[in-house]
Structure formats: C-alpha cells, structure tokens
Amino acid sequence: MKVRVTVMPKIGVLDPQGKAIGHALGELGFAGVGEVLTGKVIELDLAETDPAAARATAEAMARRLLANTVIESFRVEVA
C-alpha cells in the first residue's frame, strides 16, 4: 500500500532554506511571494493491506524517525 508522509516545519520555527528560496524568487522577478516554507515528502510502499494499519504504521515511522516532532509536523496520506 502506498503511503505519503509530508513533513513541514511547525509554525514559528525558523526555516532558513525557505527564506533563501523566497528571497531568490524575488530576485528573479516573482513578485507577491509571501512566506516560503520548505519540507520533505517521503513516499513509502508498505506491505500492509489495511488502510488504517498502514496509516498507523506510517505515523509511528514519522514519530520515531521521519520527523523531528519538536520542530516539525507531519501529515500521512494513504493511497
């Protein structure tokens, strides 16, 4: 079963890469770009066939390894 985990910085956490991208977009002439946040997307192919169990497994993976839950939040999507 395909699972996608999206990890993003929590609100209020400094994101220097996002700031750099936002600045570069302005320098390239893209006006009107507000705050830019960078994150990561992890796609997993799990052997699990039950969607609820796949979600629970992916959430456990995110809490233990994929996201630093002190400064990042995550979202799990099951396909």
MOPAC internal coordinates of N, CA, C and O (Angstrom, degrees):
PM7 1SCF
backbone

  N    0.0000 0     0.00 0     0.00 0    0    0    0
  C    1.4427 1     0.00 0     0.00 0    1    0    0
  C    1.5340 1   108.47 1     0.00 0    2    1    0
  O    1.2310 1   120.78 1   -46.00 1    3    2    1
  N    1.3043 1   116.11 1   134.00 1    3    2    1
  C    1.4620 1   121.83 1  -179.92 1    5    3    2
  C    1.5275 1   110.04 1   -81.62 1    6    5    3
  O    1.2310 1   121.53 1   -45.92 1    7    6    5
  N    1.3266 1   114.67 1   134.08 1    7    6    5
  C    1.4589 1   121.86 1   178.46 1    9    7    6
  C    1.5220 1   108.08 1  -134.07 1   10    9    7
  O    1.2310 1   120.77 1   -41.44 1   11   10    9
  N    1.3243 1   116.14 1   138.56 1   11   10    9
  C    1.4657 1   121.11 1   177.33 1   13   11   10
  C    1.5238 1   108.26 1  -119.23 1   14   13   11
  O    1.2310 1   121.11 1   -52.83 1   15   14   13
  N    1.3271 1   115.49 1   127.17 1   15   14   13
  C    1.4649 1   121.75 1   176.69 1   17   15   14
  C    1.5264 1   107.00 1  -111.99 1   18   17   15
  O    1.2310 1   120.66 1   -59.13 1   19   18   17
  N    1.3228 1   116.34 1   120.87 1   19   18   17
  C    1.4633 1   121.88 1   177.67 1   21   19   18
  C    1.5238 1   107.72 1  -106.73 1   22   21   19
  O    1.2310 1   120.96 1   -54.81 1   23   22   21
  N    1.3253 1   115.76 1   125.19 1   23   22   21
  C    1.4593 1   122.18 1  -177.65 1   25   23   22
  C    1.5273 1   108.03 1  -115.99 1   26   25   23
  O    1.2310 1   120.93 1   -52.05 1   27   26   25
  N    1.3375 1   115.83 1   127.95 1   27   26   25
  C    1.4652 1   121.46 1  -179.32 1   29   27   26
  C    1.5205 1   109.81 1  -134.27 1   30   29   27
  O    1.2310 1   120.12 1   -26.11 1   31   30   29
  N    1.3340 1   117.37 1   153.89 1   31   30   29
  C    1.4672 1   118.95 1   175.15 1   33   31   30
  C    1.5268 1   110.56 1   -64.90 1   34   33   31
  O    1.2310 1   120.87 1   -35.33 1   35   34   33
  N    1.3177 1   115.94 1   144.67 1   35   34   33
  C    1.4620 1   120.01 1   176.20 1   37   35   34
  C    1.5232 1   109.43 1   -68.76 1   38   37   35
  O    1.2310 1   121.01 1   -23.69 1   39   38   37
  N    1.3291 1   115.68 1   156.31 1   39   38   37
  C    1.4680 1   121.14 1   178.37 1   41   39   38
  C    1.5256 1   109.07 1   -59.13 1   42   41   39
  O    1.2310 1   121.00 1   -47.96 1   43   42   41
  N    1.3193 1   115.70 1   132.04 1   43   42   41
  C    1.4556 1   121.02 1   178.55 1   45   43   42
  C    1.5221 1   114.25 1    94.32 1   46   45   43
  O    1.2310 1   119.99 1   170.95 1   47   46   45
  N    1.3407 1   117.62 1    -9.05 1   47   46   45
  C    1.4634 1   121.01 1   179.09 1   49   47   46
  C    1.5221 1   108.25 1   -86.77 1   50   49   47
  O    1.2310 1   120.61 1   -47.53 1   51   50   49
  N    1.3151 1   116.44 1   132.47 1   51   50   49
  C    1.4617 1   121.80 1   179.63 1   53   51   50
  C    1.5214 1   110.24 1   -62.11 1   54   53   51
  O    1.2310 1   120.58 1   -48.33 1   55   54   53
  N    1.3313 1   116.49 1   131.67 1   55   54   53
  C    1.4667 1   122.94 1   178.47 1   57   55   54
  C    1.5267 1   108.45 1  -124.71 1   58   57   55
  O    1.2310 1   120.07 1   -95.29 1   59   58   57
  N    1.3414 1   117.47 1    84.71 1   59   58   57
  C    1.4654 1   119.59 1  -176.67 1   61   59   58
  C    1.5260 1   113.53 1   -61.43 1   62   61   59
  O    1.2310 1   119.89 1   145.38 1   63   62   61
  N    1.3226 1   117.82 1   -34.62 1   63   62   61
  C    1.4642 1   119.97 1   179.09 1   65   63   62
  C    1.5316 1   109.73 1   -66.22 1   66   65   63
  O    1.2310 1   120.34 1   138.12 1   67   66   65
  N    1.3212 1   116.96 1   -41.88 1   67   66   65
  C    1.4593 1   120.44 1   177.06 1   69   67   66
  C    1.5200 1   111.76 1   -62.27 1   70   69   67
  O    1.2310 1   120.84 1   138.50 1   71   70   69
  N    1.3419 1   116.00 1   -41.50 1   71   70   69
  C    1.4727 1   120.02 1   177.62 1   73   71   70
  C    1.5241 1   110.65 1   -61.39 1   74   73   71
  O    1.2310 1   120.43 1   136.95 1   75   74   73
  N    1.3329 1   116.78 1   -43.05 1   75   74   73
  C    1.4683 1   121.01 1  -179.81 1   77   75   74
  C    1.5269 1   111.02 1   -64.23 1   78   77   75
  O    1.2310 1   120.09 1   138.88 1   79   78   77
  N    1.3100 1   117.43 1   -41.12 1   79   78   77
  C    1.4648 1   120.87 1   178.63 1   81   79   78
  C    1.5234 1   110.11 1   -65.59 1   82   81   79
  O    1.2310 1   120.35 1   135.49 1   83   82   81
  N    1.3391 1   116.94 1   -44.51 1   83   82   81
  C    1.4651 1   120.57 1   178.09 1   85   83   82
  C    1.5163 1   111.82 1   -58.81 1   86   85   83
  O    1.2310 1   120.61 1   136.09 1   87   86   85
  N    1.3299 1   116.44 1   -43.91 1   87   86   85
  C    1.4675 1   121.24 1   178.70 1   89   87   86
  C    1.5355 1   110.30 1   -63.08 1   90   89   87
  O    1.2310 1   120.49 1   134.00 1   91   90   89
  N    1.3326 1   116.68 1   -46.00 1   91   90   89
  C    1.4699 1   120.64 1  -178.89 1   93   91   90
  C    1.5263 1   111.26 1   -62.73 1   94   93   91
  O    1.2310 1   120.23 1   140.44 1   95   94   93
  N    1.3225 1   117.17 1   -39.56 1   95   94   93
  C    1.4678 1   119.32 1   178.01 1   97   95   94
  C    1.5226 1   110.92 1   -62.20 1   98   97   95
  O    1.2310 1   120.32 1   139.73 1   99   98   97
  N    1.3269 1   116.99 1   -40.27 1   99   98   97
  C    1.4652 1   120.38 1   176.08 1  101   99   98
  C    1.5114 1   111.61 1   -62.19 1  102  101   99
  O    1.2310 1   120.75 1   137.10 1  103  102  101
  N    1.3323 1   116.17 1   -42.90 1  103  102  101
  C    1.4760 1   120.78 1   178.90 1  105  103  102
  C    1.5266 1   111.59 1   -63.96 1  106  105  103
  O    1.2310 1   120.37 1   151.83 1  107  106  105
  N    1.3260 1   116.90 1   -28.17 1  107  106  105
  C    1.4645 1   120.95 1   179.34 1  109  107  106
  C    1.5211 1   112.58 1   -84.93 1  110  109  107
  O    1.2310 1   120.49 1  -178.10 1  111  110  109
  N    1.3291 1   116.66 1     1.90 1  111  110  109
  C    1.4527 1   120.39 1   175.13 1  113  111  110
  C    1.5216 1   114.77 1    95.66 1  114  113  111
  O    1.2310 1   119.68 1  -172.78 1  115  114  113
  N    1.3173 1   118.22 1     7.22 1  115  114  113
  C    1.4567 1   120.84 1   177.67 1  117  115  114
  C    1.5279 1   108.60 1   -86.47 1  118  117  115
  O    1.2310 1   121.29 1   -82.52 1  119  118  117
  N    1.3285 1   115.13 1    97.48 1  119  118  117
  C    1.4649 1   120.55 1  -177.38 1  121  119  118
  C    1.5206 1   110.08 1   -83.28 1  122  121  119
  O    1.2310 1   121.20 1   -22.66 1  123  122  121
  N    1.3050 1   115.32 1   157.34 1  123  122  121
  C    1.4565 1   120.05 1   173.74 1  125  123  122
  C    1.5181 1   115.24 1    82.73 1  126  125  123
  O    1.2310 1   120.20 1  -167.88 1  127  126  125
  N    1.3171 1   117.22 1    12.12 1  127  126  125
  C    1.4638 1   119.63 1   177.75 1  129  127  126
  C    1.5183 1   107.71 1   -85.85 1  130  129  127
  O    1.2310 1   120.83 1   -57.95 1  131  130  129
  N    1.3159 1   116.03 1   122.05 1  131  130  129
  C    1.4592 1   121.03 1   178.42 1  133  131  130
  C    1.5223 1   109.77 1   -85.47 1  134  133  131
  O    1.2310 1   121.27 1    39.32 1  135  134  133
  N    1.3145 1   115.18 1  -140.68 1  135  134  133
  C    1.4617 1   120.44 1  -179.15 1  137  135  134
  C    1.5287 1   110.41 1   -65.36 1  138  137  135
  O    1.2310 1   120.67 1   -41.71 1  139  138  137
  N    1.3177 1   116.33 1   138.29 1  139  138  137
  C    1.4622 1   122.67 1   176.92 1  141  139  138
  C    1.5212 1   107.75 1  -115.77 1  142  141  139
  O    1.2310 1   120.61 1   -51.86 1  143  142  141
  N    1.3255 1   116.44 1   128.14 1  143  142  141
  C    1.4539 1   121.77 1   176.16 1  145  143  142
  C    1.5141 1   109.02 1  -117.12 1  146  145  143
  O    1.2310 1   120.50 1   -42.37 1  147  146  145
  N    1.3139 1   116.65 1   137.63 1  147  146  145
  C    1.4547 1   120.46 1   176.48 1  149  147  146
  C    1.5195 1   109.01 1  -108.52 1  150  149  147
  O    1.2310 1   121.11 1   -31.69 1  151  150  149
  N    1.2885 1   115.48 1   148.31 1  151  150  149
  C    1.4559 1   121.31 1   179.30 1  153  151  150
  C    1.5099 1   109.10 1  -149.29 1  154  153  151
  O    1.2310 1   121.67 1    21.48 1  155  154  153
  N    1.3159 1   114.40 1  -158.52 1  155  154  153
  C    1.4512 1   118.89 1   178.40 1  157  155  154
  C    1.5206 1   109.26 1  -143.97 1  158  157  155
  O    1.2310 1   121.32 1   -28.02 1  159  158  157
  N    1.3199 1   115.08 1   151.98 1  159  158  157
  C    1.4581 1   122.82 1   176.93 1  161  159  158
  C    1.5111 1   107.28 1  -120.88 1  162  161  159
  O    1.2310 1   120.99 1   -53.66 1  163  162  161
  N    1.3271 1   115.71 1   126.34 1  163  162  161
  C    1.4562 1   121.21 1   178.77 1  165  163  162
  C    1.5204 1   107.06 1  -116.63 1  166  165  163
  O    1.2310 1   120.37 1   -59.18 1  167  166  165
  N    1.3354 1   116.90 1   120.82 1  167  166  165
  C    1.4617 1   121.22 1   177.48 1  169  167  166
  C    1.5179 1   108.55 1  -103.02 1  170  169  167
  O    1.2310 1   121.36 1   -50.62 1  171  170  169
  N    1.3234 1   115.01 1   129.38 1  171  170  169
  C    1.4552 1   121.61 1  -177.48 1  173  171  170
  C    1.5221 1   109.72 1  -121.04 1  174  173  171
  O    1.2310 1   120.74 1   -37.02 1  175  174  173
  N    1.3052 1   116.20 1   142.98 1  175  174  173
  C    1.4653 1   121.68 1   172.93 1  177  175  174
  C    1.5208 1   106.17 1  -112.27 1  178  177  175
  O    1.2310 1   120.55 1   -78.39 1  179  178  177
  N    1.3280 1   116.55 1   101.61 1  179  178  177
  C    1.4514 1   121.92 1  -175.70 1  181  179  178
  C    1.5276 1   110.51 1   -96.05 1  182  181  179
  O    1.2310 1   120.48 1   -30.96 1  183  182  181
  N    1.3178 1   116.70 1   149.04 1  183  182  181
  C    1.4629 1   121.60 1   178.33 1  185  183  182
  C    1.5313 1   111.27 1   -73.93 1  186  185  183
  O    1.2310 1   120.45 1   166.54 1  187  186  185
  N    1.3119 1   116.74 1   -13.46 1  187  186  185
  C    1.4620 1   122.34 1  -178.28 1  189  187  186
  C    1.5288 1   110.81 1   -61.37 1  190  189  187
  O    1.2310 1   120.17 1   -40.15 1  191  190  189
  N    1.3480 1   117.28 1   139.85 1  191  190  189
  C    1.4641 1   121.01 1   178.75 1  193  191  190
  C    1.5229 1   112.67 1  -106.84 1  194  193  191
  O    1.2310 1   119.78 1   164.23 1  195  194  193
  N    1.3204 1   118.02 1   -15.77 1  195  194  193
  C    1.4580 1   122.39 1   178.84 1  197  195  194
  C    1.5284 1   109.16 1   -90.91 1  198  197  195
  O    1.2310 1   119.41 1   -59.34 1  199  198  197
  N    1.3431 1   118.72 1   120.66 1  199  198  197
  C    1.4684 1   120.93 1  -177.52 1  201  199  198
  C    1.5268 1   113.72 1   -57.38 1  202  201  199
  O    1.2310 1   119.87 1   140.21 1  203  202  201
  N    1.3222 1   117.85 1   -39.79 1  203  202  201
  C    1.4650 1   120.33 1  -179.32 1  205  203  202
  C    1.5256 1   110.86 1   -66.28 1  206  205  203
  O    1.2310 1   120.59 1   139.87 1  207  206  205
  N    1.3154 1   116.48 1   -40.13 1  207  206  205
  C    1.4666 1   120.39 1   178.66 1  209  207  206
  C    1.5322 1   110.46 1   -69.14 1  210  209  207
  O    1.2310 1   120.40 1   142.17 1  211  210  209
  N    1.3386 1   116.85 1   -37.83 1  211  210  209
  C    1.4633 1   120.31 1   177.98 1  213  211  210
  C    1.5228 1   110.26 1   -63.43 1  214  213  211
  O    1.2310 1   120.50 1   137.55 1  215  214  213
  N    1.3396 1   116.64 1   -42.45 1  215  214  213
  C    1.4658 1   120.96 1   178.36 1  217  215  214
  C    1.5253 1   110.24 1   -62.50 1  218  217  215
  O    1.2310 1   120.39 1   134.63 1  219  218  217
  N    1.3270 1   116.86 1   -45.37 1  219  218  217
  C    1.4677 1   120.86 1  -179.27 1  221  219  218
  C    1.5258 1   110.76 1   -62.34 1  222  221  219
  O    1.2310 1   120.23 1   139.09 1  223  222  221
  N    1.3219 1   117.17 1   -40.91 1  223  222  221
  C    1.4683 1   121.03 1   178.92 1  225  223  222
  C    1.5237 1   110.59 1   -64.68 1  226  225  223
  O    1.2310 1   120.51 1   134.37 1  227  226  225
  N    1.3395 1   116.63 1   -45.63 1  227  226  225
  C    1.4651 1   120.33 1  -179.86 1  229  227  226
  C    1.5254 1   111.25 1   -64.68 1  230  229  227
  O    1.2310 1   120.04 1   142.18 1  231  230  229
  N    1.3276 1   117.53 1   -37.82 1  231  230  229
  C    1.4667 1   120.36 1   177.78 1  233  231  230
  C    1.5236 1   110.44 1   -65.21 1  234  233  231
  O    1.2310 1   120.23 1   140.34 1  235  234  233
  N    1.3236 1   117.17 1   -39.66 1  235  234  233
  C    1.4690 1   120.50 1   176.88 1  237  235  234
  C    1.5295 1   110.31 1   -64.05 1  238  237  235
  O    1.2310 1   120.14 1   138.76 1  239  238  237
  N    1.3213 1   117.34 1   -41.24 1  239  238  237
  C    1.4658 1   121.51 1   177.69 1  241  239  238
  C    1.5279 1   110.54 1   -61.57 1  242  241  239
  O    1.2310 1   120.99 1   136.86 1  243  242  241
  N    1.3274 1   115.70 1   -43.14 1  243  242  241
  C    1.4679 1   120.26 1  -179.22 1  245  243  242
  C    1.5241 1   110.93 1   -64.08 1  246  245  243
  O    1.2310 1   120.49 1   136.09 1  247  246  245
  N    1.3310 1   116.68 1   -43.91 1  247  246  245
  C    1.4702 1   119.97 1  -179.51 1  249  247  246
  C    1.5219 1   112.12 1   -66.07 1  250  249  247
  O    1.2310 1   120.27 1   144.78 1  251  250  249
  N    1.3193 1   117.09 1   -35.22 1  251  250  249
  C    1.4680 1   120.25 1  -174.12 1  253  251  250
  C    1.5240 1   113.58 1   -90.54 1  254  253  251
  O    1.2310 1   119.59 1   153.12 1  255  254  253
  N    1.3480 1   118.39 1   -26.88 1  255  254  253
  C    1.4610 1   119.04 1  -173.63 1  257  255  254
  C    1.5210 1   115.00 1  -141.20 1  258  257  255
  O    1.2310 1   119.97 1   134.44 1  259  258  257
  N    1.3062 1   117.67 1   -45.56 1  259  258  257
  C    1.4611 1   120.54 1  -167.33 1  261  259  258
  C    1.5256 1   114.13 1   -74.59 1  262  261  259
  O    1.2310 1   120.05 1   152.27 1  263  262  261
  N    1.3322 1   117.50 1   -27.73 1  263  262  261
  C    1.4667 1   120.92 1  -178.42 1  265  263  262
  C    1.5235 1   109.51 1  -128.93 1  266  265  263
  O    1.2310 1   121.19 1   -36.44 1  267  266  265
  N    1.3188 1   115.33 1   143.56 1  267  266  265
  C    1.4628 1   120.93 1   170.45 1  269  267  266
  C    1.5165 1   105.01 1   -90.33 1  270  269  267
  O    1.2310 1   120.42 1   -82.95 1  271  270  269
  N    1.3254 1   116.81 1    97.05 1  271  270  269
  C    1.4658 1   120.74 1  -170.68 1  273  271  270
  C    1.5302 1   113.99 1   -68.00 1  274  273  271
  O    1.2310 1   120.26 1   172.80 1  275  274  273
  N    1.3198 1   117.10 1    -7.20 1  275  274  273
  C    1.4665 1   119.83 1   174.63 1  277  275  274
  C    1.5267 1   109.63 1   -71.51 1  278  277  275
  O    1.2310 1   120.44 1   140.20 1  279  278  277
  N    1.3288 1   116.76 1   -39.80 1  279  278  277
  C    1.4656 1   120.92 1  -175.34 1  281  279  278
  C    1.5226 1   113.55 1  -120.42 1  282  281  279
  O    1.2310 1   119.71 1   174.92 1  283  282  281
  N    1.3411 1   118.16 1    -5.08 1  283  282  281
  C    1.4516 1   120.92 1  -177.22 1  285  283  282
  C    1.5338 1   110.61 1  -128.08 1  286  285  283
  O    1.2310 1   121.63 1   -30.51 1  287  286  285
  N    1.3238 1   114.48 1   149.49 1  287  286  285
  C    1.4586 1   120.31 1   171.39 1  289  287  286
  C    1.5266 1   106.93 1  -112.06 1  290  289  287
  O    1.2310 1   120.84 1   -17.04 1  291  290  289
  N    1.3209 1   116.01 1   162.96 1  291  290  289
  C    1.4684 1   118.76 1   179.27 1  293  291  290
  C    1.5194 1   110.20 1  -140.29 1  294  293  291
  O    1.2310 1   121.92 1   -21.96 1  295  294  293
  N    1.3279 1   113.93 1   158.04 1  295  294  293
  C    1.4558 1   122.71 1   177.57 1  297  295  294
  C    1.5167 1   107.22 1  -132.78 1  298  297  295
  O    1.2310 1   120.51 1   -42.71 1  299  298  297
  N    1.3271 1   116.63 1   137.29 1  299  298  297
  C    1.4666 1   122.09 1   179.93 1  301  299  298
  C    1.5269 1   108.92 1  -113.43 1  302  301  299
  O    1.2310 1   120.89 1   -49.48 1  303  302  301
  N    1.3217 1   115.91 1   130.52 1  303  302  301
  C    1.4710 1   122.27 1   175.21 1  305  303  302
  C    1.5196 1   107.91 1  -121.69 1  306  305  303
  O    1.2310 1   120.86 1   -48.80 1  307  306  305
  N    1.3210 1   115.95 1   131.20 1  307  306  305
  C    1.4650 1   121.00 1   177.95 1  309  307  306
  C    1.5208 1   107.55 1  -107.06 1  310  309  307
  O    1.2310 1   121.18 1   -51.83 1  311  310  309
  N    1.3412 1   115.36 1   128.17 1  311  310  309
  C    1.4823 1   119.61 1  -178.85 1  313  311  310
  C    1.5041 1   111.24 1   -97.42 1  314  313  311
  O    1.2310 1   120.10 1   180.00 1  315  314  313

